[in-house]
């Protein structure tokens, strides 16, 4: 991974790991952004124009439906993965020291409109962070987190 490595290592969350679980479960090398949005039920959150109160999940089977904790965490993680995939042609997470249970290489294909949609949602979060319940979890390091979110947003803006 390139510039995302430091960001990923700094901000990896349970939701980021669950998103990697989703990619691993799908067992595909290539995804469309619309497929990901649909599979994790992100479209209902996007339709509200905010990431408040979003119930994001994917359904592996009738008996197993993993739920994400914080919709904004999913958004930031997806934006990181998307920007890396668009910039480098792929997103790779390697298990180089056997301390990380993931060894994934995927590519996300997205239209300009889809990239702009993710960027718009990310920008909304950046500019209105105190409106989100997640703010209480990131308040002590919000400036650093939001600066890194801005880097991701700026990177996404290169693709539409």
Secondary structure as the mmCIF struct_conf table of DSSP 4:
data_model
#
loop_
_struct_conf.conf_type_id
_struct_conf.id
_struct_conf.beg_label_comp_id
_struct_conf.beg_label_asym_id
_struct_conf.beg_label_seq_id
_struct_conf.end_label_comp_id
_struct_conf.end_label_asym_id
_struct_conf.end_label_seq_id
TURN_TY1_P TURN_TY1_P1 UNK A 3 UNK A 3
HELX_RH_AL_P HELX_RH_AL_P1 UNK A 4 UNK A 11
HELX_RH_AL_P HELX_RH_AL_P2 UNK A 14 UNK A 26
TURN_TY1_P TURN_TY1_P2 UNK A 27 UNK A 27
BEND BEND1 UNK A 29 UNK A 29
STRN STRN1 UNK A 30 UNK A 32
HELX_RH_AL_P HELX_RH_AL_P3 UNK A 33 UNK A 39
TURN_TY1_P TURN_TY1_P3 UNK A 40 UNK A 41
HELX_RH_AL_P HELX_RH_AL_P4 UNK A 42 UNK A 47
TURN_TY1_P TURN_TY1_P4 UNK A 48 UNK A 49
BEND BEND2 UNK A 50 UNK A 50
TURN_TY1_P TURN_TY1_P5 UNK A 52 UNK A 53
STRN STRN2 UNK A 57 UNK A 61
TURN_TY1_P TURN_TY1_P6 UNK A 62 UNK A 63
STRN STRN3 UNK A 64 UNK A 67
BEND BEND3 UNK A 69 UNK A 69
HELX_RH_AL_P HELX_RH_AL_P5 UNK A 71 UNK A 88
BEND BEND4 UNK A 89 UNK A 90
STRN STRN4 UNK A 91 UNK A 93
BEND BEND5 UNK A 96 UNK A 98
BEND BEND6 UNK A 100 UNK A 101
STRN STRN5 UNK A 104 UNK A 109
HELX_RH_AL_P HELX_RH_AL_P6 UNK A 112 UNK A 127
TURN_TY1_P TURN_TY1_P7 UNK A 128 UNK A 128
HELX_RH_3T_P HELX_RH_3T_P1 UNK A 129 UNK A 131
BEND BEND7 UNK A 132 UNK A 132
TURN_TY1_P TURN_TY1_P8 UNK A 133 UNK A 134
HELX_RH_AL_P HELX_RH_AL_P7 UNK A 135 UNK A 138
HELX_RH_3T_P HELX_RH_3T_P2 UNK A 139 UNK A 141
HELX_RH_AL_P HELX_RH_AL_P8 UNK A 142 UNK A 156
HELX_RH_3T_P HELX_RH_3T_P3 UNK A 157 UNK A 159
#
